[in-house]
Amino acid sequence: MPDLPRRKVGIVACSGEERAEGTVTRRAALEVLERLRPGDTVTICLPLFLAGGEGDRAFARFYPTVTVDGCEKRCAAKATERYSGKPAAAMIVTEIAKENGIGPIEGPRQLNEAGLQAVSATAGRITDCVDVLLRSPRGGIDPMPRDTAAPPPGSSEPVGATCACGSGLPVRTVAIGEMPVPLVALPLIFEQFRKAGKGANQSTASELLETVRIYNSLPDGAERACAAALLDEYAAFLAEEGATP
Amino acid sequence: MSRPDRRVAIVPCSGIGKTYGSVSREAAYELVEDLRPESTELVALSLLVLGDGEARAVLAASPAVTVDGCKLACATKMVKGSGGTVARAVDVLDAYRRNRHLKPRGIADLNEDGRTLAHVVAGELAEAVDRIRDGQGGDDA
């Protein structure tokens, strides 16, 4: 496998500034990112799906992503699916609060006691999703109810939240049949193959296909076309690098 | 012409992975809740990302002041992309450069310097709002 960033789960919070539940999403996401699962999670600012580049929009295709929304408008879930990729799991703070008998949540700037309880319950739900996703093959899950409360804030030393803002996952677009398909991490994969001295031949084609599949959803039933397209693109990459295809 | 009835839309960035995103959020709250509650209205960036009709309507009716926490300037880009008018774009990093003695830290919980920088930014926002309402427009109008 190429030397790519190790598998992590993405967390996208709506962060809605005008509602207390939006603040809950932000604080719960940060609780997971900084304290509960700091090595296993990464985040990105929701607006970057529009204001950022192609690498930012590739976020949910590269990381299985959990979206956390404050209300039924579901801005984070809908925008993630529309602009980046289908979230692996999605949750809404108002529903979590209702299930846990929490409320009313108030204070977008300074959460009240119910808001802090909602942060803990939501952080617990996110953590459950992260753990399931890291154990599972690529794919979505339904968030499971949490049986035990998350550790209270401050129970362990926080580390800085890992932010993918502007990190720009490398993407290269390949024509598969008539369809241009942007493939996340393909430049890194090609570079790894080149360093390993792999030529642009049939055995490399199937290996490329399997590796690219780890990080991307490829069109169903198009394995042969995908492998051929990847091989052509790899040959072009080697030529660009001045290597022998 | 003075427009004392004119409300100003305040759009802070949603920066979740960086301290300056939290500073922009806290500054916006201080402005809207403490300094100019009668003349400002907070617009959530996530609603603009989704193209929410009500949020776009607010921007169509009101000049906007954006508060960005990094050079990617999501808030400013999103307001412009949503058909709004950016009357003033405030960059938290500029405020930091003018106040280098402050060392903001923390995201979920800003340290004292972070809260102080937010207070400085909130003051700049209040001045910008007053100028806009006095009909002087903003620096970026």
Interface residues (C-beta under 8 A of the other chain):
Chain A: A13 C14 S15 G16 E17 E18 R19 G22 R26 R27 A29 L30 E31 L33 E34 T43 I44 C45 L46 P47 L48 F49 L50 A51 G52 K73 C75 A76 K78 A79 Y83 P108 R109 P158 G160 A161 T162 C163 A164 C165 G166
Chain B: P12 C13 S14 G15 I16 G17 K18 G21 R25 E26 A28 Y29 E33 L42 V43 A44 L45 S46 L47 L48 V49 L50 D52 C70 L72 A73 C74 A75 K77 M78 G81 I107 A108
